[in-house]
Each structure stands twice: as structure tokens, then as C-alpha cells.
Amino acid sequence: MEKTKCIIIGSGPAGYTAAIYASRANLSPVLYEGDQPGGQLTTTSIIENFPGYPDGVNGNDMMSDLRSQAEHFGADIRFGSISAVDFSKVPYKLTVDDGTVIEADTVIISTGASAKYLGLEDEKKYAGRGVSACATCDGFFYRNKVVAVVGGGDTACEEAIYLSGLASKVWLVVRKNYLRASDIMQKRVRENPKIEILFNCNVYGLTGDGKVQGMKVVRNVGTQEEERFEHNIDGFFLAIGHKPNSDIFSQWIETDKTGYIKTYEGTPRTNLPGVFAAGDVADPHYRQAITAAASGCKAAIEAERFLQK
């Protein structure tokens, strides 16, 4: 059985940054990248809001740089996923999908969160070419353009309001005949002249030559009042929630009702000693590359301090 002082589960800004700091602290970390090496940013074309890149940077290039930096300091980065964990006692036992079993004194969970999609083939077709699940990340590219946001909760309203400060018009597509958002968010949306709400509507397709140029909408689906129409749009934003990739830890680690791992006292500490969470798997609020990287730094520092004690 293999043993390590520190294992990092998942890549992306949180995982790779944790690996950089843990390596420099001589923890000799082992990092398993998961099913999507580099995380969600590898599906983003240009990143313009990460410090140090005045002209922006390709998501794949930035993740490659972070990975190389971690390897430069000695991180053992491996392709593969953790399929099972036993956190009943220290050292913690983790099973890799190839059958390898590793015992670790500390664990950093940086498995991220997956955006929820409608399930349309067109979402895959136009991924990175008009389809986005992060208005803060990609809204800048739609200045003075027309965009659509799907969702009726606080997140959807927040994203619609944010985009209204950039875009010329925002369609808010709501499946029900009401908004689920808080009263104050509803008020702000309704009073915003750039936002128009489409109630009782579902998007069933996207159109465009190489990039999103329109959406197909059905209103009152399955009723006598059903009608279908299209709107020209330049960007299509999903705001129907994220699912934290925390299922395999749920038996051992405390999470909120959505599945985000709970951390304590403004640190990456979880309810288990020596187990830390970094990045989007523990962040229902910000979900940004820079905050994920910062939390990876914190997790590695906490792991080092835990081992010293």
C-alpha cells in the first residue's frame, strides 16, 4: 500500500495551487487530476480576469502553466480519479479508479462543482462559443450585445442584473410563471429596463453559424396555448445551479443541503482533522479562478501546519 503525507484530489486552480504550496513545503504531495484535468477552465477560451495576464490567457494554457509549476517544485501529478474513500481513521485511505490504494496523513479535496445544464445537444455544440455557466467570467465578451439567462432564482437574477451592465438587452427565461428569487432581487430585475422576462418558457434549441446567434423558445409547453418562437441572441447563460462534486465524501464530510463541503472559521478546514476543502466544491458564492487558487493556497498551508502539530 502506498503512503503519502498529502494527497490532493482534483486539479484546476485550487488543486494545482495547493500542489505548488505543498511541494514547496516539502510535503511531497500526490495529486490526482480527475476526469477533467485542469478543471472547468479548460472549457473556457479566454480568461481575462486572472491577475498577471493583461491580454488575457487561454484557459488550457493557464492550467498547463499551473500544472508545470507544481511539477517543477516536485508534485507527483497523476491522471486518474479517486473512486472511494475511507475517512474513518487516520491515516485516511483512498482508492484510485485503477485499484491503487493510498494512505494519506492529510487530504485536500478540490474536486470542483459542475454547472447544471438543460441537456440540449446545442449546449455541447456551442460550448465556449456563446454558451456559458458564469456571467462574471464571460460577460465581458458581450458588451453591447444581446444575451439570454436561463433560471428563476437569486443566481439567475443576479447574473441578469450583472449582464445588464454590459449587454444591450437581457432575456431572462423562466420555466414557471413566477420568479423564485428573493423579493429584493425580483424588484431589481423588474425595474431594470434592459431585462425582459419570458415566463412559462423553455429553451429547446440554439442556432448559429459557428457560434450562438439565436435561441428557440416554447411557451406554455404541452398546453393549448403552446407557442414557439425565436429570439436573436449573442450569448446564452445557464443559471440553474451547480452540483458540487462531493458525493464520494458525503458519508464522512459535512456538506450543506446542496452538497457544498462545509468549512469552518474562515479556513479550508472540514469537520475531519487533516481533511481540507478548496475551490468550487466548498464555494457556493464566488466560483472564480482567483478565489479557488487562494483557497488552494490556504489548504496547503493548513495541511503543513496540521502535520507539524
DOPA-95743 format. One record per residue (C-alpha): residue number from 1; residue in one letter; x, y, z. Coordinates in nm, 3 decimals. Example, Ala and Ser with C-alpha at 12.3 -4.5 7.8 and 13.67 -1.06 7.14 Angstrom:
BEGIN
 kolkol pafi      xx      yy      zz
      1    A   1.230  -0.450   0.780
      2    S   1.367  -0.106   0.714
This chain:
BEGIN
 kolkol pafi      xx      yy      zz
      1    M   0.000   0.000   0.000
      2    E   0.131   0.343  -0.097
      3    K   0.163   0.613   0.168
      4    T   0.189   0.991   0.138
      5    K   0.187   1.292   0.367
      6    C  -0.058   1.479   0.147
      7    I  -0.294   1.380  -0.130
      8    I  -0.479   1.635  -0.344
      9    I  -0.798   1.522  -0.516
     10    G  -0.880   1.720  -0.828
     11    S  -0.699   1.974  -1.039
     12    G  -0.794   2.320  -1.158
     13    P  -0.669   2.640  -0.992
     14    A  -0.738   2.510  -0.639
     15    G  -0.571   2.172  -0.681
     16    Y  -0.267   2.291  -0.873
     17    T  -0.210   2.585  -0.636
     18    A  -0.236   2.353  -0.338
     19    A   0.022   2.130  -0.507
     20    I   0.260   2.424  -0.558
     21    Y   0.244   2.527  -0.193
     22    A   0.251   2.172  -0.057
     23    S   0.553   2.090  -0.274
     24    R   0.744   2.396  -0.161
     25    A   0.671   2.291   0.199
     26    N   0.837   1.952   0.129
     27    L   0.513   1.758   0.175
     28    S   0.575   1.563  -0.149
     29    P   0.207   1.579  -0.246
     30    V   0.038   1.333  -0.477
     31    L  -0.232   1.490  -0.695
     32    Y  -0.495   1.301  -0.891
     33    E  -0.634   1.520  -1.167
     34    G  -0.978   1.363  -1.204
     35    D  -1.185   1.316  -1.517
     36    Q  -1.117   1.669  -1.643
     37    P  -0.750   1.761  -1.591
     38    G  -0.729   2.134  -1.537
     39    G  -1.093   2.164  -1.434
     40    Q  -1.368   2.380  -1.580
     41    L  -1.129   2.648  -1.706
     42    T  -1.012   2.412  -1.979
     43    T  -1.352   2.466  -2.142
     44    T  -1.310   2.844  -2.137
     45    S  -1.146   3.005  -2.438
     46    I  -1.003   3.329  -2.295
     47    I  -0.965   3.424  -1.928
     48    E  -0.934   3.798  -1.877
     49    N  -0.991   3.837  -1.502
     50    F  -0.699   3.638  -1.358
     51    P  -0.421   3.870  -1.238
     52    G  -0.099   3.869  -1.435
     53    Y  -0.242   3.834  -1.785
     54    P  -0.312   4.185  -1.919
     55    D  -0.403   4.049  -2.263
     56    G  -0.598   3.753  -2.129
     57    V  -0.492   3.389  -2.141
     58    N  -0.631   3.072  -2.292
     59    G  -0.783   2.852  -2.020
     60    N  -0.589   2.544  -2.128
     61    D  -0.264   2.739  -2.139
     62    M  -0.312   2.879  -1.788
     63    M  -0.391   2.538  -1.643
     64    S  -0.090   2.393  -1.823
     65    D   0.129   2.663  -1.669
     66    L  -0.006   2.593  -1.319
     67    R   0.045   2.221  -1.366
     68    S   0.403   2.270  -1.486
     69    Q   0.477   2.497  -1.192
     70    A   0.352   2.235  -0.946
     71    E   0.561   1.966  -1.117
     72    H   0.864   2.197  -1.113
     73    F   0.852   2.201  -0.733
     74    G   0.813   1.826  -0.709
     75    A   0.441   1.750  -0.708
     76    D   0.356   1.396  -0.821
     77    I   0.069   1.466  -1.062
     78    R  -0.120   1.164  -1.189
     79    F  -0.406   1.108  -1.429
     80    G  -0.692   0.926  -1.261
     81    S  -0.980   0.968  -1.021
     82    I  -1.043   0.872  -0.661
     83    S  -1.331   0.624  -0.667
     84    A  -1.373   0.558  -0.293
     85    V  -1.250   0.689   0.042
     86    D  -1.237   0.561   0.397
     87    F  -1.210   0.853   0.635
     88    S  -1.294   0.652   0.947
     89    K  -0.943   0.688   1.088
     90    V  -0.603   0.844   1.026
     91    P  -0.417   0.778   0.804
     92    Y  -0.703   0.818   0.558
     93    K  -0.746   0.551   0.294
     94    L  -0.827   0.638  -0.067
     95    T  -0.887   0.408  -0.362
     96    V  -0.797   0.514  -0.716
     97    D  -1.006   0.405  -1.014
     98    D  -0.722   0.176  -1.125
     99    G  -0.739  -0.011  -0.794
    100    T  -0.441   0.159  -0.628
    101    V  -0.491   0.218  -0.254
    102    I  -0.317   0.513  -0.089
    103    E  -0.291   0.608   0.277
    104    A  -0.261   0.980   0.340
    105    D  -0.197   1.183   0.655
    106    T  -0.373   1.486   0.505
    107    V  -0.625   1.523   0.226
    108    I  -0.708   1.830   0.016
    109    I  -1.038   1.799  -0.171
    110    S  -1.051   2.021  -0.480
    111    T  -1.296   1.832  -0.698
    112    G  -1.491   2.141  -0.808
    113    A  -1.856   2.179  -0.894
    114    S  -2.031   2.103  -1.221
    115    A  -2.273   2.353  -1.372
    116    K  -2.622   2.220  -1.437
    117    Y  -2.732   2.229  -1.800
    118    L  -3.064   2.188  -1.975
    119    G  -2.942   1.875  -2.151
    120    L  -2.959   2.015  -2.503
    121    E  -2.719   1.889  -2.767
    122    D  -2.678   2.250  -2.875
    123    E  -2.526   2.333  -2.535
    124    K  -2.238   2.099  -2.616
    125    K  -2.223   2.219  -2.976
    126    Y  -2.176   2.583  -2.874
    127    A  -1.975   2.527  -2.554
    128    G  -1.723   2.811  -2.535
    129    R  -1.886   2.973  -2.840
    130    G  -2.174   3.152  -2.679
    131    V  -2.283   2.908  -2.409
    132    S  -2.160   2.984  -2.058
    133    A  -2.245   2.900  -1.697
    134    C  -2.063   3.200  -1.550
    135    A  -2.169   3.555  -1.624
    136    T  -1.888   3.703  -1.413
    137    C  -1.634   3.501  -1.612
    138    D  -1.764   3.562  -1.963
    139    G  -1.999   3.860  -1.951
    140    F  -1.724   4.099  -2.061
    141    F  -1.731   3.944  -2.409
    142    Y  -2.095   4.051  -2.459
    143    R  -2.071   4.425  -2.420
    144    N  -2.348   4.595  -2.616
    145    K  -2.482   4.258  -2.732
    146    V  -2.800   4.061  -2.663
    147    V  -2.786   3.774  -2.417
    148    A  -3.022   3.529  -2.250
    149    V  -3.013   3.393  -1.896
    150    V  -3.200   3.075  -1.802
    151    G  -3.328   3.044  -1.446
    152    G  -3.567   3.200  -1.198
    153    G  -3.379   3.203  -0.868
    154    D  -3.149   3.450  -0.700
    155    T  -2.848   3.338  -0.903
    156    A  -3.029   3.388  -1.232
    157    C  -3.150   3.732  -1.127
    158    E  -2.804   3.832  -1.007
    159    E  -2.649   3.720  -1.335
    160    A  -2.916   3.900  -1.538
    161    I  -2.854   4.222  -1.345
    162    Y  -2.477   4.185  -1.381
    163    L  -2.508   4.125  -1.755
    164    S  -2.743   4.422  -1.793
    165    G  -2.448   4.644  -1.703
    166    L  -2.265   4.512  -2.007
    167    A  -2.514   4.388  -2.265
    168    S  -2.766   4.595  -2.459
    169    K  -3.051   4.357  -2.369
    170    V  -3.103   4.056  -2.141
    171    W  -3.375   3.796  -2.188
    172    L  -3.449   3.613  -1.861
    173    V  -3.606   3.278  -1.949
    174    V  -3.812   3.139  -1.661
    175    R  -3.972   2.794  -1.671
    176    K  -4.250   2.881  -1.427
    177    N  -4.493   3.172  -1.419
    178    Y  -4.310   3.336  -1.130
    179    L  -3.958   3.410  -1.004
    180    R  -3.822   3.206  -0.714
    181    A  -3.576   3.480  -0.623
    182    S  -3.595   3.692  -0.310
    183    D  -3.828   3.993  -0.317
    184    I  -3.546   4.244  -0.345
    185    M  -3.390   4.058  -0.640
    186    Q  -3.727   4.034  -0.814
    187    K  -3.778   4.406  -0.769
    188    R  -3.439   4.488  -0.916
    189    V  -3.500   4.268  -1.218
    190    R  -3.848   4.403  -1.287
    191    E  -3.730   4.761  -1.261
    192    N  -3.431   4.709  -1.490
    193    P  -3.515   4.846  -1.835
    194    K  -3.264   4.617  -2.008
    195    I  -3.412   4.294  -1.868
    196    E  -3.721   4.133  -2.019
    197    I  -3.868   3.824  -1.851
    198    L  -4.008   3.534  -2.051
    199    F  -4.235   3.344  -1.811
    200    N  -4.363   2.988  -1.871
    201    C  -4.087   2.941  -2.126
    202    N  -3.832   2.672  -2.205
    203    V  -3.540   2.692  -2.446
    204    Y  -3.538   2.384  -2.668
    205    G  -3.260   2.475  -2.911
    206    L  -2.986   2.717  -3.011
    207    T  -2.894   2.835  -3.359
    208    G  -2.594   2.995  -3.520
    209    D  -2.313   2.953  -3.768
    210    G  -2.014   2.850  -3.556
    211    K  -2.137   3.048  -3.255
    212    V  -2.466   3.121  -3.081
    213    Q  -2.684   3.360  -3.279
    214    G  -3.033   3.265  -3.167
    215    M  -3.246   3.059  -2.929
    216    K  -3.561   2.858  -2.986
    217    V  -3.824   2.903  -2.717
    218    V  -4.151   2.730  -2.636
    219    R  -4.409   2.896  -2.413
    220    N  -4.679   2.703  -2.224
    221    V  -4.542   2.371  -2.347
    222    G  -4.793   2.087  -2.358
    223    T  -5.098   2.312  -2.333
    224    Q  -5.350   2.452  -2.579
    225    E  -5.172   2.785  -2.550
    226    E  -4.837   2.640  -2.658
    227    E  -4.644   2.867  -2.891
    228    R  -4.294   2.853  -3.035
    229    F  -4.075   3.146  -3.133
    230    E  -3.711   3.250  -3.171
    231    H  -3.502   3.540  -3.048
    232    N  -3.168   3.658  -3.181
    233    I  -2.903   3.641  -2.909
    234    D  -2.525   3.651  -2.892
    235    G  -2.476   3.474  -2.559
    236    F  -2.662   3.205  -2.365
    237    F  -2.604   3.182  -1.989
    238    L  -2.715   2.895  -1.767
    239    A  -2.804   2.993  -1.411
    240    I  -2.994   2.690  -1.287
    241    G  -2.738   2.589  -1.027
    242    H  -2.420   2.392  -0.975
    243    K  -2.366   2.045  -0.833
    244    P  -2.058   2.011  -0.612
    245    N  -1.853   1.701  -0.690
    246    S  -1.864   1.577  -0.333
    247    D  -2.073   1.259  -0.344
    248    I  -1.797   1.015  -0.254
    249    F  -1.713   1.216   0.058
    250    S  -2.069   1.268   0.184
    251    Q  -2.054   0.975   0.428
    252    W  -1.767   1.138   0.611
    253    I  -1.762   1.510   0.538
    254    E  -2.028   1.762   0.642
    255    T  -2.195   1.938   0.350
    256    D  -2.481   2.180   0.308
    257    K  -2.811   2.067   0.157
    258    T  -2.680   2.122  -0.197
    259    G  -2.362   1.923  -0.136
    260    Y  -2.106   2.201  -0.089
    261    I  -1.848   2.096   0.169
    262    K  -1.872   2.297   0.489
    263    T  -1.555   2.471   0.602
    264    Y  -1.502   2.644   0.933
    265    E  -1.377   2.968   1.085
    266    G  -1.287   3.120   0.750
    267    T  -1.042   2.838   0.679
    268    P  -1.045   2.536   0.444
    269    R  -1.083   2.301   0.745
    270    T  -1.363   2.046   0.735
    271    N  -1.519   1.852   1.021
    272    L  -1.239   1.592   0.994
    273    P  -0.888   1.671   1.122
    274    G  -0.638   1.684   0.839
    275    V  -0.901   1.698   0.567
    276    F  -0.936   2.028   0.384
    277    A  -1.157   2.155   0.101
    278    A  -1.055   2.409  -0.162
    279    G  -1.214   2.565  -0.467
    280    D  -1.567   2.536  -0.601
    281    V  -1.651   2.217  -0.410
    282    A  -1.667   2.436  -0.098
    283    D  -1.768   2.768  -0.256
    284    P  -2.134   2.827  -0.345
    285    H  -2.085   3.204  -0.369
    286    Y  -1.790   3.314  -0.583
    287    R  -1.673   3.023  -0.804
    288    Q  -1.386   3.221  -0.957
    289    A  -1.042   3.101  -1.060
    290    I  -0.868   3.352  -0.835
    291    T  -1.069   3.259  -0.525
    292    A  -1.017   2.890  -0.599
    293    A  -0.641   2.943  -0.626
    294    A  -0.639   3.136  -0.298
    295    S  -0.827   2.860  -0.119
    296    G  -0.581   2.603  -0.257
    297    C  -0.300   2.806  -0.103
    298    K  -0.482   2.812   0.232
    299    A  -0.549   2.438   0.223
    300    A  -0.181   2.354   0.165
    301    I  -0.070   2.586   0.444
    302    E  -0.325   2.428   0.679
    303    A  -0.205   2.080   0.579
    304    E   0.154   2.176   0.657
    305    R   0.057   2.318   0.998
    306    F  -0.151   2.008   1.075
    307    L   0.145   1.781   1.003
    308    Q   0.378   1.995   1.213
    309    K   0.147   1.953   1.511
